[in-house]
Amino acid sequence: MTAPLFHLEPGRLDGCAPGSSVVLDGAEGRHAATVRRIGVGEDVLLADGSGLLVRGVVSTTAKDELTLTVASVEQVAPDQPRLVLVQALAKGDRDDQAIEAATELGVDEVVPWQAARSIVQWKGERGAKAHRKWESVVRAAAKQSRRPVVPVVADLVARDALATRAAAAALVLVLHEDARTPLSDVELPAEGDVLVVVGPEGGIAPDEVDALTAAGGVPVRLGPTVLRSSSAGPAALAVLASRLRW
């Protein structure tokens, strides 16, 4: 079984080398020592979200913290092309479900999208709180799936900002039930950003489809069925991962 992974603050693993010691404390240390009851001699993985992955062996334990002896240090190279999920805000936490599964499947960035037909609205403090929740969901999913890199949660975008982002991407895939091109048939780039755009419960509005296609977007379909906003993005990312990474 893969050793458990714990995330430390950025920079905490700088200077780590085989034979050196590192302390796992704070909330993650409490979870490791008190909740998981990890003991001396067990393997643990540490990451700081940047791609630095440290494998260590627990040398001593204390209340709410572990001290590890570093066995190996690895810098995980970023994947190319980058997979970016543009997820429309959805009701009932369906967008949370989508970004959680997307993180487990290897997405590199998630972009919250205030689509025209999104019922949920991110405004003011409510919007800031929702954005922090997305960051928390992504971080927890990265930890669960043993990912040393935590996906970026971008700022909220509306139609025009999304079209600008799409114009700069290597490929933009707009999931749409009326599209004729299967996702599996699209030629994929070797590098750059591949955007997967998922609409809300009511679908992507015609003017949004027009704006995205004008920016180079390609409407694609996954199959004969219509998926929920919570499952469409992860399904598309699974197809892309099978062609690019798995």
C-alpha positions in Angstrom: 0.0 0.0 0.0 1.2 3.5 -0.8 2.6 5.4 2.1 0.3 8.2 3.4 0.9 11.7 2.0 0.9 14.9 4.1 1.2 18.4 2.9 3.4 21.1 4.5 3.5 24.8 3.9 5.4 26.0 0.8 9.1 26.1 1.5 9.1 23.8 4.5 10.9 21.0 2.5 13.6 23.3 1.1 17.0 21.9 1.9 15.8 18.4 2.6 18.4 15.7 1.7 18.7 11.9 2.4 19.7 11.5 6.0 18.4 14.9 7.2 15.4 15.3 9.6 12.1 17.0 9.1 9.3 17.6 11.6 5.7 17.0 10.6 3.6 19.2 13.0 0.6 21.5 12.9 -2.8 20.1 11.7 -1.1 17.5 9.4 1.2 16.4 12.3 -1.9 16.0 14.5 -3.6 14.0 11.9 -0.6 11.7 11.4 0.3 11.2 15.0 -3.0 11.3 16.8 -5.6 10.3 14.2 -3.7 7.9 12.0 -1.4 6.8 14.9 1.6 6.5 12.6 4.5 5.0 14.6 8.3 4.7 14.5 9.6 2.8 11.5 6.6 3.6 9.2 7.0 5.3 5.8 5.5 8.7 5.2 5.4 11.0 2.1 5.7 14.7 2.5 4.9 17.4 -0.1 4.7 21.2 -0.1 2.4 21.6 -3.1 5.2 22.6 -5.5 6.1 19.1 -6.8 8.8 18.4 -4.2 8.2 14.9 -2.8 10.0 13.6 0.3 9.9 10.0 1.5 10.8 9.6 5.1 10.8 7.1 7.9 9.4 8.0 11.3 12.2 8.2 13.8 10.4 9.6 16.8 6.9 10.5 17.8 5.5 13.2 20.2 2.2 14.7 20.9 0.7 15.9 17.6 3.9 15.6 15.7 6.3 13.2 14.0 10.0 13.5 13.3 11.1 11.8 10.1 14.5 10.8 8.7 14.6 11.6 5.0 15.1 8.6 2.8 14.7 10.2 -0.7 13.8 13.5 -2.3 12.2 13.8 -5.7 11.2 16.8 -7.8 8.1 15.7 -9.8 8.2 17.3 -13.2 4.9 19.1 -14.3 2.9 17.2 -17.0 2.5 18.6 -20.5 0.1 19.5 -21.8 -1.6 21.0 -18.7 -5.2 19.9 -18.1 -7.5 22.7 -17.0 -11.1 22.2 -16.0 -13.3 25.2 -16.4 -16.2 24.3 -14.2 -19.4 26.3 -14.2 -20.8 27.1 -10.8 -23.6 24.5 -10.0 -26.1 24.1 -7.2 -26.1 21.3 -4.6 -22.3 21.1 -4.3 -22.1 19.4 -7.7 -19.2 21.7 -8.7 -17.4 20.6 -5.5 -17.9 16.9 -6.6 -16.6 17.7 -10.0 -13.3 19.4 -8.8 -12.7 16.7 -6.2 -12.9 13.9 -8.9 -10.9 16.1 -11.4 -8.1 16.4 -8.9 -8.0 12.7 -8.3 -7.8 12.3 -12.1 -4.8 14.6 -12.4 -6.2 18.0 -13.4 -3.6 20.8 -13.1 -5.9 23.8 -12.6 -9.6 24.4 -12.0 -11.3 27.6 -13.1 -14.6 28.6 -11.5 -16.9 29.9 -14.2 -19.9 32.2 -13.5 -21.9 31.0 -16.5 -25.0 32.8 -17.7 -27.2 29.9 -16.6 -25.5 29.3 -13.3 -28.0 29.4 -10.5 -25.3 29.8 -7.9 -23.7 33.3 -7.7 -20.3 34.1 -6.2 -20.5 37.6 -4.9 -18.7 39.5 -2.1 -17.7 37.5 1.0 -19.9 34.6 -0.1 -17.8 34.3 -3.2 -14.6 34.5 -1.3 -15.7 31.8 1.1 -16.8 29.6 -1.8 -13.4 30.1 -3.5 -11.6 29.1 -0.2 -13.9 26.0 -0.1 -12.8 25.0 -3.6 -9.1 25.3 -2.5 -9.8 23.1 0.5 -11.6 20.5 -1.6 -8.7 20.4 -4.1 -6.1 20.2 -1.4 -7.9 17.3 0.4 -8.3 15.5 -2.9 -4.6 15.9 -3.8 -3.7 14.5 -0.4 -6.1 11.5 -0.7 -4.8 10.7 -4.2 -1.1 11.0 -3.2 -0.5 13.9 -5.5 2.6 16.0 -4.6 1.3 19.0 -6.6 -1.9 20.7 -5.6 -3.9 22.0 -8.5 -4.3 25.7 -8.8 -7.7 27.2 -8.2 -8.0 30.3 -10.5 -10.0 33.4 -9.9 -13.7 33.4 -10.9 -14.3 34.2 -14.6 -17.3 35.3 -16.6 -17.8 34.9 -20.4 -15.4 37.5 -21.7 -12.6 36.6 -19.3 -13.1 33.0 -20.2 -13.0 33.8 -23.9 -9.7 35.6 -23.4 -8.2 32.7 -21.5 -9.5 30.3 -24.3 -7.8 32.4 -27.0 -4.4 31.8 -25.3 -4.8 28.1 -24.8 -3.4 25.3 -26.9 -6.8 23.6 -27.1 -10.3 24.4 -25.8 -12.8 21.6 -25.6 -16.4 22.7 -25.0 -18.5 19.8 -23.8 -21.9 20.2 -25.5 -24.7 17.6 -26.0 -25.4 18.8 -29.6 -21.7 18.6 -30.7 -20.9 16.1 -33.5 -17.2 15.6 -32.8 -16.3 12.9 -30.3 -13.8 13.9 -27.7 -11.8 10.8 -28.5 -11.3 12.0 -32.1 -9.7 15.4 -31.3 -6.0 15.8 -32.0 -4.3 16.8 -28.8 -1.3 19.2 -28.5 2.0 18.2 -27.0 2.2 21.2 -24.7 0.3 24.2 -23.4 -3.1 24.4 -21.7 -6.0 22.1 -22.7 -9.2 23.6 -21.4 -12.2 21.4 -20.7 -15.3 23.7 -20.4 -18.3 22.3 -18.5 -21.6 24.2 -18.3 -24.1 24.4 -15.5 -27.3 22.4 -15.1 -29.1 24.4 -17.8 -26.2 24.0 -20.2 -23.9 26.5 -21.9 -25.8 29.5 -23.4 -25.7 30.0 -27.2 -23.8 33.3 -26.9 -21.2 31.6 -24.6 -20.7 28.8 -27.2 -20.3 31.4 -29.9 -17.7 33.3 -27.8 -15.7 30.2 -27.1 -15.8 28.9 -30.7 -14.7 32.3 -31.9 -11.8 32.0 -29.5 -10.8 28.7 -31.1 -12.9 26.4 -28.9 -14.0 23.0 -30.3 -17.5 21.7 -29.2 -17.2 18.0 -28.4 -19.4 15.2 -27.0 -18.6 12.4 -24.7 -21.2 9.9 -25.8 -24.9 9.4 -26.4 -26.0 10.3 -22.8 -26.2 13.6 -21.1 -24.0 13.8 -18.0 -24.5 16.0 -14.9 -22.3 19.0 -14.4 -20.6 17.0 -11.6 -19.6 14.1 -13.8 -19.0 15.6 -17.3 -15.7 17.2 -16.5 -14.2 14.2 -14.7 -15.4 11.9 -17.5 -13.7 14.1 -20.1 -10.5 14.3 -18.0 -10.4 10.5 -17.8 -10.6 10.3 -21.6 -7.8 12.8 -21.9 -5.6 11.2 -19.2 -5.9 7.8 -20.9 -4.6 9.3 -24.1 -1.9 11.5 -22.5 -0.7 10.1 -19.2 -2.0 6.6 -18.4 
